[in-house]
Amino acid sequence: MSVTDRYAPSPTAQLHLGNLRTALAGWLLTRRSGGRWLMRVEDLDEARVRAAEGVAEQQLEDLRGLGLDWDGDVVWQSQRLEAYATAVAALSGRTYECFCTRREIAEASSAPHDDGHRPYPGTCARLSSAEAARRREDRPAAIRVRAEGAAFTVTDLQLGEVTGLVDDFVLVRGDGAYSYNLAVTVDDLAQGVTQVTRGADLLSSSPRQAWLATQLGGTPPRYAHVGLVTNPDGARLAKRDGSVTLADLAERRWDSRRVLSALTASLGLGPQETTTAALEAMPEDGLPPAGGAFWLGAVWDDTEGVLRGQ
């Protein structure tokens, strides 16, 4: 079945090996089906994007350097604010103002999910208009959707059906910025995305976004959550772990073919030096193994030395 998938990096830091492995998995799954692979830049966090000047362009260049191409123009979320405003207006009958601080939510809610999201306990869901007006004098309100304890089931290519509770999550932050959950859902619907390949740490957010898609009159995509690349200690890979970006690796004389070989091997396709060879190595069902976290050193003899900066 032909699919439309997308890759959507946030341009606040250079892509590391874990990011690149997820992008490669999505590209392979999409191209294997003859589908469309789209590129979207999630640049709504203005302050962090400004602090990382030139990162967005470098991310795109790194993807091209690995041989990953995309269909159509790059979509920039910062240019789609009107679409997000329209979506919030369409949901106006199911939203309410929230004046809680992050600290208050942390103290009142359960432990955060793997993606860092703390389920909202509904503190402001039943505020009277008078109380809301009083609190509005102290701090600007965020806008939350009223999910009323909904549960929603998504389909993952390898995990099967996954059901999660949908809390009253934020649509618009107190500073007026549109939330990730809103923007990504609106964009996926607008672009006709039928499949989302991304890191396993985002699995818990999928029921929220899929549920929101239905509230906006759309059909949720299916998902393919890919296991994370970890450091030697088993923690999720990060820039602080050493030589983990293409620029870092280039300094150690790792060219793009060598990086691609390590990544394809980690997906169970053997060390392939081109994306064409990687596609040919894909199994008939088109599913690279995802599973749990993955230590890249398991497939490349000196990866550990690279990541440790030795």
TABELDA-V88719 format. One record per run of one state. SS is the DSSP state (hx for helix, st for strand, lp for the rest). FROM is the first residue (numbers start at 1). TO is the last residue. If there is no record, write none. Layout:
SS	FROM	TO
SS	FROM	TO
//
This chain:
lp	1	3
st	4	7
lp	8	15
st	16	16
hx	17	32
lp	33	35
st	36	41
lp	42	45
hx	46	50
lp	51	54
hx	55	65
lp	66	74
st	75	76
hx	77	79
lp	80	80
hx	81	90
lp	91	91
hx	92	94
st	95	98
lp	99	101
hx	102	108
lp	109	128
hx	129	136
lp	137	141
st	142	145
lp	146	150
st	151	156
lp	157	159
st	160	165
lp	166	169
st	170	172
lp	173	177
st	178	178
lp	179	179
hx	180	190
lp	191	194
st	195	199
hx	200	215
lp	216	221
st	222	226
lp	227	228
st	229	230
lp	231	235
st	236	236
lp	237	238
hx	239	241
lp	242	244
st	245	245
hx	246	251
lp	252	255
hx	256	266
lp	267	274
hx	275	280
lp	281	293
st	294	295
hx	296	298
lp	299	302
hx	303	307
lp	308	310
//
